[in-house]
Amino acid sequence: MKHPLAVLACLLSGLAILAACSDDSTPSSPYAADFEAARQRATTEQVREILTDDQVTQAEYEEVLQWKAACLLGAGALVARVEGDGLVVQWPDPVNDDLGHVITWGRKCSEETGDVELLYGAMKSNPDKEDVNALTVACLQSFGFVGADFTVEELESALLSDQVPWDPEYGKVRGCLADPRGQMAAISDGSLSLPSQTP
């Protein structure tokens, strides 16, 4: 069984880390400050080496996923394998019932592999480091899931309280939340059509 709470804890931790990075400098890459902060937090030379050039290649990302899978298997996971752009993890039932164990080891293994996963995903989905929350609001508004006066502050409050004004299981909502930039680009080029009415 997968653990949404463990995944959520990792995602919230990662988003907080990126949000805390300074934008005071004028870097050549929008993520230069994030990479510098990530190098300082890295606990291994292997991770620092990957982060040296302010880029994360797909090969480097996959290598880090393999390291994380090995870490999780060592912590007692039955399955920890690379699938697509992420890891599939399954814990045995006795451990499965102990969310504390799952979350602790999820964080520990993430710390050992540094911010490589987070930076790879961020640069892939948002290479120009645009305001993701603003893009998400625009995407939700485009599909009619929220009104034209819905704000970024309301989005943040809704996500934190889990009181969202839309069906979280609806595919296009998940698309807006996971990759608003991709959804908006698909709308712009015509490969994704807007509904005539809210589902």
N, CA and C of each residue as an Amber inpcrd file, in Angstrom:
protein
   597
   0.8420000  -1.2000000   0.0000000   0.0000000   0.0000000   0.0000000
   0.8750000   1.2460000   0.0000000   0.4820000   2.2330000  -0.8050000
   1.2370000   3.4740000  -0.8190000   0.7050000   4.3780000   0.2910000
   1.4920000   5.3310000   0.7140000   1.1240000   6.1830000   1.8280000
   0.9930000   7.6290000   1.4150000  -0.2490000   8.1150000   1.1970000
  -0.4300000   9.5120000   0.8100000   0.1550000  10.4700000   1.8210000
   0.0660000  10.1350000   3.1350000   0.6050000  11.0360000   4.1470000
   2.1080000  11.1700000   4.0240000   2.7840000  10.0730000   3.7380000
   4.2380000  10.1340000   3.5770000   4.6040000  10.9610000   2.3610000
   3.8690000  10.7570000   1.2730000   4.1290000  11.5230000   0.0520000
   3.8670000  12.9940000   0.2960000   2.7400000  13.3020000   0.9970000
   2.3860000  14.6840000   1.2710000   3.4380000  15.3540000   2.1300000
   3.9510000  14.6350000   3.1450000   4.9750000  15.2120000   4.0170000
   6.2160000  15.5740000   3.2310000   6.6170000  14.7080000   2.3240000
   7.8010000  14.9760000   1.5030000   7.5680000  16.1560000   0.5810000
   6.3670000  16.2300000  -0.0220000   6.0790000  17.3140000  -0.9450000
   6.0350000  18.6510000  -0.2320000   5.3780000  18.6870000   0.9360000
   5.2970000  19.9390000   1.6760000   6.6600000  20.3960000   2.1410000
   7.4850000  19.4380000   2.5810000   8.8420000  19.7740000   2.9970000
   9.6290000  20.3480000   1.8340000   9.5000000  19.7110000   0.6610000
  10.2380000  20.1790000  -0.5140000   9.7960000  21.5470000  -0.9620000
   8.4830000  21.8000000  -0.9430000   7.9900000  23.1060000  -1.3660000
   8.4490000  24.1970000  -0.4210000   8.5160000  23.8880000   0.8710000
   8.9830000  24.8750000   1.8440000  10.4430000  25.2140000   1.6240000
  11.2340000  24.2010000   1.2710000  12.6570000  24.4220000   1.0230000
  12.8610000  25.3610000  -0.1450000  12.1530000  25.1130000  -1.2590000
  12.3170000  25.9680000  -2.4270000  11.7990000  27.3750000  -2.1550000
  10.7110000  27.4970000  -1.4280000  10.1390000  28.8120000  -1.1580000
  11.0720000  29.6560000  -0.3030000  11.9090000  28.9910000   0.5110000
  12.7960000  29.7040000   1.4160000  14.0370000  30.2410000   0.7390000
  14.3190000  29.8020000  -0.4830000  15.5330000  30.2330000  -1.1720000
  15.4260000  31.6920000  -1.5730000  16.5370000  32.4000000  -1.4840000
  16.5440000  33.8300000  -1.7680000  16.5410000  34.1070000  -3.2570000
  15.8630000  35.1930000  -3.6380000  15.8580000  35.6550000  -5.0170000
  16.5500000  37.0110000  -5.1400000  17.3860000  37.3510000  -4.1440000
  18.0170000  38.6620000  -4.1260000  19.0330000  38.8340000  -5.2490000
  19.6990000  37.7450000  -5.6380000  20.7210000  37.8410000  -6.6660000
  20.0850000  37.8460000  -8.0490000  20.9180000  38.0420000  -9.0680000
  20.4450000  37.9650000 -10.4450000  21.1700000  36.8170000 -11.1330000
  20.7250000  35.5740000 -10.9100000  21.4450000  34.4040000 -11.3890000
  21.2310000  34.1760000 -12.8790000  22.1180000  33.4060000 -13.4760000
  21.9760000  33.0560000 -14.8830000  20.8300000  32.0720000 -15.0730000
  20.5530000  31.2880000 -14.0590000  19.4360000  30.3510000 -14.0790000
  18.4470000  30.7540000 -12.9930000  17.1430000  30.6540000 -13.2520000
  16.1630000  30.9930000 -12.2160000  16.3230000  30.1490000 -10.9520000
  16.9640000  28.9870000 -11.0900000  17.1110000  28.0810000  -9.9580000
  18.5170000  28.1040000  -9.3400000  19.3520000  29.0710000  -9.7300000
  20.7330000  29.1030000  -9.2350000  20.7800000  29.1770000  -7.7130000
  19.9580000  30.0260000  -7.1270000  19.9500000  30.1530000  -5.6630000
  19.4850000  28.8630000  -5.0030000  18.5440000  28.1790000  -5.6330000
  18.0460000  26.9120000  -5.0900000  19.1370000  25.8370000  -5.1220000
  19.8970000  25.8150000  -6.2150000  20.9840000  24.8450000  -6.3090000
  22.0660000  25.1370000  -5.2780000  22.3790000  26.4170000  -5.0760000
  23.3860000  26.7610000  -4.0800000  22.9390000  26.3270000  -2.6840000
  21.6880000  26.5860000  -2.3490000  21.1590000  26.1720000  -1.0550000
  21.1580000  24.6490000  -0.9330000  20.8190000  23.9620000  -2.0270000
  20.7850000  22.5000000  -2.0250000  22.1830000  21.9330000  -1.8170000
  23.1910000  22.5470000  -2.4270000  24.5780000  22.0700000  -2.2310000
  24.9920000  22.2170000  -0.7730000  24.5710000  23.2900000  -0.1500000
  24.9240000  23.5090000   1.2510000  24.2340000  22.5090000   2.1710000
  23.0220000  22.0890000   1.7930000  22.2890000  21.1190000   2.6060000
  22.7100000  19.6810000   2.3330000  23.3140000  19.4230000   1.2000000
  23.6480000  18.0520000   0.8080000  24.5380000  17.3870000   1.8500000
  24.2710000  16.1250000   2.1170000  25.0320000  15.3910000   3.1340000
  26.0550000  14.4430000   2.5350000  26.0910000  14.3220000   1.2070000
  27.0710000  13.4410000   0.5660000  27.7510000  14.1570000  -0.5940000
  28.9680000  13.7400000  -0.8890000  29.7060000  14.3180000  -2.0080000
  29.0660000  13.9480000  -3.3440000  28.4490000  12.7640000  -3.4040000
  27.8030000  12.3480000  -4.6490000  26.6870000  13.3080000  -5.0320000
  25.9010000  13.7270000  -4.0500000  24.8070000  14.6570000  -4.3250000
  25.3690000  16.0270000  -4.6850000  26.3780000  16.4810000  -3.9660000
  26.9860000  17.7840000  -4.2800000  27.5400000  17.7940000  -5.7070000
  28.1100000  16.6850000  -6.1240000  28.6680000  16.5980000  -7.4720000
  27.5670000  16.7410000  -8.5220000  26.4370000  16.1010000  -8.2860000
  25.3140000  16.2000000  -9.2220000  24.8280000  17.6420000  -9.3310000
  24.8500000  18.3570000  -8.2150000  24.2990000  19.7080000  -8.1670000
  25.2900000  20.7820000  -8.6030000  26.5260000  20.4070000  -8.8800000
  27.5890000  21.3690000  -9.1570000  27.2790000  22.3100000 -10.3140000
  26.7070000  21.7790000 -11.3990000  26.5190000  22.5860000 -12.6110000
  25.1400000  23.2310000 -12.7120000  24.3910000  23.2440000 -11.5890000
  23.0640000  23.8670000 -11.5620000  22.1000000  23.2170000 -12.5480000
  22.3190000  21.9420000 -12.8140000  21.4290000  21.1720000 -13.6750000
  21.2870000  19.7670000 -13.0970000  20.1690000  19.1210000 -13.4040000
  19.9860000  17.7130000 -13.0620000  19.5230000  17.0090000 -14.3260000
  20.3730000  16.1290000 -14.8620000  19.9960000  15.3930000 -16.0650000
  19.0630000  14.2520000 -15.7070000  18.4020000  13.6980000 -16.7050000
  17.5230000  12.5700000 -16.4560000  18.3100000  11.3820000 -15.9030000
  19.5220000  11.1700000 -16.4150000  20.3540000  10.0650000 -15.9300000
  20.7060000  10.2660000 -14.4650000  21.0370000  11.4960000 -14.0840000
  21.3690000  11.7790000 -12.6800000  20.1430000  11.6000000 -11.7980000
  19.0050000  12.0420000 -12.2800000  17.7610000  11.8860000 -11.5350000
  17.4470000  10.4110000 -11.3100000  17.5730000   9.5990000 -12.3590000
  17.2920000   8.1720000 -12.2310000  18.2820000   7.4940000 -11.2970000
  19.5400000   7.9570000 -11.3220000  20.5380000   7.3910000 -10.4120000
  20.1590000   7.6700000  -8.9560000  19.6940000   8.8770000  -8.6880000
  19.2900000   9.2450000  -7.3360000  18.0670000   8.4390000  -6.8970000
  17.1440000   8.1880000  -7.8190000  15.9890000   7.3560000  -7.4850000
  16.4240000   5.9490000  -7.0950000  17.4510000   5.4260000  -7.7780000
  17.9720000   4.1020000  -7.4200000  18.5860000   4.1240000  -6.0250000
  19.2980000   5.1950000  -5.6790000  19.8610000   5.3250000  -4.3270000
  18.7330000   5.3340000  -3.2920000  17.6870000   6.0960000  -3.5850000
  16.5660000   6.2060000  -2.6480000  15.8500000   4.8700000  -2.5070000
  15.6890000   4.1520000  -3.6250000  15.0490000   2.8340000  -3.5750000
  15.8450000   1.8930000  -2.6790000  17.1690000   1.9100000  -2.8050000
  18.0270000   1.0550000  -1.9750000  17.8770000   1.4260000  -0.5010000
  17.7870000   2.7180000  -0.2180000  17.6140000   3.1860000   1.1500000
  16.2910000   2.6880000   1.7320000  15.2190000   2.7860000   0.9570000
  13.9040000   2.3580000   1.4280000  13.8330000   0.8480000   1.6110000
  14.4770000   0.1130000   0.7140000  14.5210000  -1.3490000   0.8730000
  15.2670000  -1.7120000   2.1500000  16.3290000  -0.9810000   2.4360000
  17.0800000  -1.2130000   3.6660000  16.2740000  -0.8830000   4.9030000
  15.2640000  -0.0050000   4.7600000  14.4130000   0.3750000   5.8910000
  13.2460000  -0.5780000   6.0770000  13.1430000  -1.5870000   5.1990000
  12.0910000  -2.5880000   5.3570000  10.9980000  -2.5810000   4.3140000
  11.1230000  -1.7420000   3.2930000  10.1130000  -1.7360000   2.2340000
  10.1760000  -3.0410000   1.4470000   9.0030000  -3.5670000   1.0790000
   8.9560000  -4.7870000   0.2710000   9.3220000  -4.4810000  -1.1760000
   8.8160000  -3.3500000  -1.6560000   9.0510000  -2.9390000  -3.0320000
   9.4800000  -1.4800000  -3.0410000  10.5020000  -1.1900000  -3.7890000
  10.9230000   0.1990000  -4.0090000  11.6220000   0.2000000  -5.3540000
  10.8730000   0.5260000  -6.3850000  11.4400000   0.4580000  -7.7300000
  11.1070000   1.7260000  -8.5130000  11.9780000   2.0280000  -9.4580000
  11.7760000   3.1820000 -10.3210000  10.7270000   2.8260000 -11.3680000
   9.7260000   3.6880000 -11.4940000   8.6820000   3.4720000 -12.4970000
   8.2770000   4.8330000 -13.0450000   8.4950000   5.0400000 -14.3240000
   8.2140000   6.3490000 -14.9020000   9.1600000   7.3840000 -14.3460000
   8.6000000   8.4660000 -13.8220000   9.4030000   9.5420000 -13.2540000
   9.4280000   9.5110000 -11.7340000   9.0980000   8.3720000 -11.1470000
   9.0810000   8.3160000  -9.6880000   9.3380000   6.9260000  -9.1550000
   9.0790000   6.7680000  -7.8570000   9.2890000   5.4940000  -7.1920000
   7.9530000   4.8740000  -6.8110000   7.8610000   3.5650000  -6.9700000
   6.7390000   2.8050000  -6.4450000   7.2320000   2.1090000  -5.1900000
   6.5840000   2.3850000  -4.0690000   7.0390000   1.8470000  -2.7800000
   5.8970000   1.0990000  -2.1080000   6.2100000  -0.0760000  -1.5840000
   5.2110000  -0.8620000  -0.8440000   5.8710000  -1.3940000   0.4300000
   5.1950000  -1.2000000   1.5610000   5.7170000  -1.6560000   2.8440000
   4.9740000  -2.9080000   3.2940000   5.6250000  -3.8040000   4.0440000
   4.9080000  -4.9670000   4.5940000   3.8730000  -4.4990000   5.6120000
   2.8350000  -5.2810000   5.8140000   1.7170000  -4.8560000   6.6580000
   2.1060000  -4.3910000   8.0630000   2.9750000  -5.1000000   8.7930000
   3.3050000  -4.6140000  10.1450000   3.8760000  -3.1980000  10.1360000
   4.7380000  -2.9190000   9.1480000   5.3080000  -1.5810000   9.0330000
   4.2810000  -0.6290000   8.4460000   3.4420000  -1.1930000   7.5900000
   2.4300000  -0.4070000   6.8930000   1.5170000   0.3080000   7.8830000
   1.2810000  -0.3200000   9.0260000   0.4010000   0.2560000  10.0340000
   1.0970000   1.3140000  10.8720000   2.4160000   1.4040000  10.7560000
   3.1850000   2.3590000  11.5460000   3.5730000   3.5310000  10.6520000
   2.6750000   4.5270000  10.5680000   2.9370000   5.6660000   9.6950000
   4.1680000   6.4350000  10.1360000   4.4480000   6.4040000  11.4470000
   5.6360000   7.0870000  11.9480000   6.9010000   6.5260000  11.3210000
   6.9670000   5.1970000  11.2150000   8.1310000   4.5380000  10.6110000
   8.2430000   4.9170000   9.1360000   7.1150000   4.8700000   8.4460000
   7.1070000   5.1690000   7.0100000   7.5510000   6.6080000   6.7530000
   6.9690000   7.5460000   7.4990000   7.3010000   8.9610000   7.2940000
   8.7450000   9.2430000   7.6850000   9.1980000   8.6580000   8.8060000
  10.5730000   8.8930000   9.2580000  11.5790000   8.4190000   8.2220000
  11.3750000   7.2020000   7.7100000  12.3270000   6.6750000   6.7390000
  12.1810000   7.3370000   5.3770000  10.9660000   7.7610000   5.0460000
  10.7920000   8.5080000   3.8120000  11.5980000   9.7970000   3.8470000
  11.5610000  10.4810000   4.9810000  12.3250000  11.7180000   5.1350000
  13.8250000  11.4450000   5.1700000  14.1990000  10.3950000   5.8930000
  15.6190000  10.0760000   6.0120000  16.2250000   9.7520000   4.6450000
  15.5430000   8.9330000   3.8750000  16.0560000   8.5720000   2.5510000
  16.0510000   9.7740000   1.6140000  15.0640000  10.6600000   1.7740000
  15.0340000  11.8750000   0.9590000  16.1930000  12.7950000   1.3260000
  16.5060000  12.8660000   2.6210000  17.6280000  13.7020000   3.0580000
  18.9430000  13.1850000   2.4920000  19.0850000  11.8690000   2.4440000
  20.3270000  11.2770000   1.9430000  20.5180000  11.5440000   0.4510000
  19.4250000  11.6640000  -0.2780000  19.5360000  11.9260000  -1.7190000
  19.4020000  13.4100000  -2.0340000  19.2800000  14.2430000  -1.0050000
  19.2800000  15.6830000  -1.1960000  18.0550000  16.1880000  -1.9400000
  18.2180000  17.3470000  -2.5620000  17.1090000  18.0000000  -3.2490000
  17.0780000  17.6990000  -4.7460000  17.7730000  16.6540000  -5.1590000
  17.8810000  16.3520000  -6.5890000  16.5090000  16.0980000  -7.2060000
  15.6960000  15.2730000  -6.5580000  14.3580000  14.9750000  -7.0900000
  13.5250000  16.2330000  -7.2260000  13.5280000  17.0270000  -6.1660000
  12.7280000  18.2400000  -6.1340000  13.1360000  19.2080000  -7.2380000
  14.4320000  19.4270000  -7.3810000  14.9210000  20.3670000  -8.3860000
  14.6610000  19.8600000  -9.8090000  14.8430000  18.5630000 -10.0110000
  14.5830000  17.9840000 -11.3320000  13.1190000  18.1990000 -11.7110000
  12.2230000  17.8780000 -10.7930000  10.8000000  18.0410000 -11.0730000
  10.4080000  19.4880000 -11.2880000  10.9740000  20.3720000 -10.4660000
  10.6430000  21.7920000 -10.5790000  11.1170000  22.3600000 -11.9080000
  12.3460000  22.0280000 -12.3100000  12.8940000  22.5670000 -13.5530000
  12.1880000  21.9780000 -14.7760000  11.7470000  20.7430000 -14.6600000
  11.0640000  20.1070000 -15.7830000   9.6610000  20.6900000 -15.9810000
   8.9470000  20.8970000 -14.8910000   7.5670000  21.3720000 -14.9990000
   7.4570000  22.8950000 -15.0590000   8.5060000  23.5880000 -14.5720000
   8.4450000  25.0500000 -14.5070000   9.8380000  25.6310000 -14.7330000
  10.3940000  25.4930000 -15.9380000  11.7810000  25.8880000 -16.1960000
  12.0710000  27.3570000 -15.9590000  11.0670000  28.2180000 -16.1010000
  11.2830000  29.6520000 -15.8950000  10.9570000  30.0940000 -14.4760000
  10.6210000  29.1390000 -13.6280000  10.2960000  29.4060000 -12.2240000
   9.2000000  30.4640000 -12.0950000   8.1340000  30.2490000 -12.8340000
   6.9840000  31.1300000 -12.7350000   6.2490000  30.8610000 -11.4230000
   5.3570000  31.7510000 -11.0580000   4.5570000  31.5960000  -9.8390000
   3.5730000  30.4490000 -10.0570000   3.8840000  29.2970000  -9.4660000
   3.0740000  28.0960000  -9.6920000   1.6540000  28.2760000  -9.1820000
   1.5030000  28.9220000  -8.0360000   0.1560000  29.1040000  -7.4950000
  -0.6950000  29.9790000  -8.4080000  -0.0860000  31.0230000  -8.9810000
  -0.8260000  31.8800000  -9.9070000  -1.2200000  31.0930000 -11.1610000
  -0.3040000  30.2530000 -11.6480000  -0.6140000  29.4130000 -12.8050000
  -1.7360000  28.4260000 -12.4800000  -1.7050000  27.8810000 -11.2620000
  -2.7350000  26.9240000 -10.8480000  -4.0980000  27.5880000 -10.8070000
  -4.1490000  28.7930000 -10.2530000  -5.4150000  29.5300000 -10.2040000
  -5.9260000  29.7920000 -11.6220000  -5.0420000  30.2270000 -12.5080000
  -5.4400000  30.5000000 -13.8900000  -5.9610000  29.2390000 -14.5680000
  -5.3150000  28.1040000 -14.2980000  -5.7390000  26.8320000 -14.8850000
  -7.1170000  26.4380000 -14.3710000  -7.3240000  26.5330000 -13.0550000
  -8.6170000  26.1870000 -12.4640000  -9.7120000  27.1120000 -12.9860000
  -9.3760000  28.3780000 -13.1500000 -10.3580000  29.3240000 -13.6860000
 -10.7010000  29.0050000 -15.1370000  -9.7050000  28.5830000 -15.9120000
  -9.9340000  28.2700000 -17.3190000 -10.9560000  27.1610000 -17.4910000
 -10.9490000  26.2020000 -16.5770000 -11.8740000  25.0740000 -16.6700000
 -13.1760000  25.3370000 -15.9240000 -13.2680000  26.4980000 -15.2800000
 -14.4940000  26.8340000 -14.5740000 -14.6290000  26.1840000 -13.2150000
 -13.5300000  25.6510000 -12.6630000 -13.5960000  25.0100000 -11.3520000
 -13.6830000  26.0370000 -10.2260000 -13.2020000  27.2420000 -10.4780000
 -13.3100000  28.3420000  -9.5160000 -13.7120000  29.5890000 -10.2930000
 -14.2030000  30.5800000  -9.5680000 -14.6480000  31.8040000 -10.2120000
 -13.5000000  32.7130000 -10.6290000 -13.8290000  33.7170000 -11.4070000
 -12.8210000  34.6500000 -11.9080000 -12.1860000  35.4670000 -10.7990000
 -12.8710000  35.5600000  -9.6510000 -12.3390000  36.3430000  -8.5390000
 -11.5680000  35.4870000  -7.5290000 -11.3980000  34.1910000  -7.8340000
 -10.6560000  33.2850000  -6.9400000  -9.1880000  33.7090000  -6.9190000
  -8.6090000  33.8050000  -5.7150000  -7.2540000  34.3400000  -5.5710000
  -6.2410000  33.2700000  -5.1830000  -4.9770000  33.6190000  -5.3040000
  -3.8830000  32.7320000  -4.8800000  -3.9900000  32.4530000  -3.3870000
  -4.3470000  33.4700000  -2.6160000  -4.4880000  33.2940000  -1.1680000
  -5.5800000  32.2820000  -0.8490000  -6.6780000  32.3260000  -1.5920000
  -7.7580000  31.3670000  -1.3770000  -7.3110000  29.9590000  -1.7540000
  -6.5110000  29.8410000  -2.8040000  -5.9860000  28.5380000  -3.1970000
  -5.1230000  27.9650000  -2.0850000  -4.2000000  28.7660000  -1.5800000
  -3.2980000  28.2980000  -0.5210000  -4.0840000  27.8870000   0.7140000
  -5.0790000  28.6710000   1.0750000  -5.9070000  28.3510000   2.2390000
  -6.6860000  27.0630000   2.0190000  -7.2330000  26.8890000   0.8150000
  -8.0190000  25.6900000   0.5010000  -7.1600000  24.4360000   0.5580000
  -5.9370000  24.5210000   0.0150000  -5.0620000  23.3490000   0.0000000
  -4.5990000  22.9860000   1.4130000  -4.3180000  23.9900000   2.2300000
  -3.8630000  23.7250000   3.5960000  -4.9790000  23.1620000   4.4630000
  -6.1940000  23.6180000   4.2410000  -7.3270000  23.1630000   5.0560000
  -7.9870000  21.9150000   4.4910000  -7.6050000  21.5510000   3.2490000
  -8.2050000  20.4170000   2.5560000  -9.6870000  20.6430000   2.2870000
 -10.1210000  21.8890000   2.2890000 -11.5060000  22.2420000   1.9800000
 -11.5330000  22.8740000   0.5950000 -11.3680000  22.0380000  -0.4300000
 -11.2480000  22.5530000  -1.7950000 -12.6170000  22.6600000  -2.4630000
 -12.8530000  23.7380000  -3.2220000 -14.1610000  23.9420000  -3.8720000
 -14.2870000  23.2340000  -5.2130000 -13.6720000  22.0580000  -5.3390000
 -13.7540000  21.3030000  -6.5830000 -13.6180000  19.8190000  -6.2530000
 -13.9020000  18.9820000  -7.2000000 -13.7660000  17.5360000  -7.0220000
 -12.2950000  17.1640000  -7.2030000 -11.5930000  16.7950000  -6.1170000
 -10.1560000  16.5240000  -6.2250000  -9.8240000  15.2930000  -7.0630000
 -10.8170000  14.4710000  -7.3600000 -10.5690000  13.2640000  -8.1400000
 -10.7250000  13.5020000  -9.6420000 -11.2490000  14.6520000 -10.0270000
 -11.4700000  14.9050000 -11.4520000 -10.1280000  15.1240000 -12.1510000
  -9.9430000  14.4510000 -13.2720000  -8.6460000  14.4250000 -13.9420000
  -8.0410000  15.7790000 -14.2420000  -8.8400000  16.6930000 -14.7890000
  -8.2770000  17.9870000 -15.1690000  -7.9290000  18.8280000 -13.9500000
  -8.6280000  18.6220000 -12.8390000  -8.2420000  19.3030000 -11.5980000
  -6.8790000  18.8120000 -11.1590000  -6.6880000  17.4950000 -11.1970000
  -5.3810000  16.9430000 -10.8110000  -4.2980000  17.4650000 -11.7500000
  -4.6410000  17.6280000 -13.0320000  -3.6760000  18.1710000 -13.9760000
  -3.2810000  19.5920000 -13.6220000  -4.2640000  20.4060000 -13.2440000
  -3.9740000  21.7960000 -12.8620000  -3.1030000  21.8500000 -11.6130000
  -3.3630000  20.9740000 -10.6690000  -2.6000000  20.9860000  -9.4180000
  -1.2030000  20.4230000  -9.6100000  -1.0750000  19.4040000 -10.4580000
   0.2250000  18.7540000 -10.6380000   1.1140000  19.4850000 -11.6300000
   0.5290000  20.0020000 -12.7010000   1.3270000  20.6390000 -13.7550000
   0.5090000  21.7430000 -14.4160000   0.2670000  22.8350000 -13.7030000
  -0.5680000  23.8970000 -14.2790000   0.0380000  24.5110000 -15.5310000
   1.3600000  24.5970000 -15.5730000   2.0190000  25.1770000 -16.7400000
   1.7680000  24.3080000 -17.9720000   1.8800000  22.9900000 -17.8010000
   1.6310000  22.0710000 -18.9050000   0.1900000  22.1200000 -19.3710000
  -0.7410000  22.2050000 -18.4090000  -2.1550000  22.2830000 -18.7660000
  -2.4500000  23.5610000 -19.5440000  -1.8900000  24.6910000 -19.0830000
  -2.1440000  25.9630000 -19.7570000  -1.5280000  25.9660000 -21.1550000
  -0.3470000  25.3570000 -21.2820000   0.2880000  25.2700000 -22.6010000
  -0.5590000  24.4260000 -23.5430000  -1.1340000  23.3350000 -23.0140000
  -1.9730000  22.4590000 -23.8300000  -3.2520000  23.1780000 -24.2720000
  -3.7790000  24.0420000 -23.4010000  -4.9510000  24.8260000 -23.7720000
  -4.5780000  25.8050000 -24.8900000  -3.4060000  26.4380000 -24.7430000
  -2.9640000  27.4420000 -25.7110000  -2.7520000  26.8520000 -27.0970000
  -2.1570000  25.6410000 -27.1550000  -1.8680000  25.0730000 -28.4760000
  -3.0230000  24.2340000 -29.0310000  -4.1210000  24.1630000 -28.2640000
  -5.3050000  23.5000000 -28.7730000  -5.3580000  22.0030000 -28.5530000
  -4.3370000  21.4340000 -27.9070000  -4.3460000  19.9850000 -27.6810000
  -5.2260000  19.5850000 -26.4970000  -5.6470000  20.5760000 -25.7120000
  -6.5560000  20.3160000 -24.5920000  -7.6920000  21.3210000 -24.6930000
  -8.8900000  20.8280000 -24.8270000 -10.0440000  21.7280000 -25.0190000
 -10.6900000  22.0680000 -23.6860000 -11.2580000  23.2540000 -23.6330000
 -11.9900000  23.6830000 -22.4560000 -13.4170000  23.1360000 -22.5270000
 -13.9740000  22.7770000 -21.3590000 -15.3420000  22.2480000 -21.3580000
 -16.3500000  23.3540000 -21.6090000 -17.4900000  22.9800000 -22.1450000
 -18.5510000  23.9600000 -22.3790000 -19.2410000  24.3210000 -21.0780000
 -19.1250000  23.4050000 -20.0990000 -19.6660000  23.6890000 -18.7850000
 -18.8920000  22.8970000 -17.7500000 -18.9990000  23.3270000 -16.4870000
 -18.2920000  22.6600000 -15.4110000 -18.8670000  21.2760000 -15.1960000
 -17.9760000  20.2170000 -15.1120000 -18.5020000  18.8530000 -14.9440000
 -19.1340000  18.6670000 -13.5810000
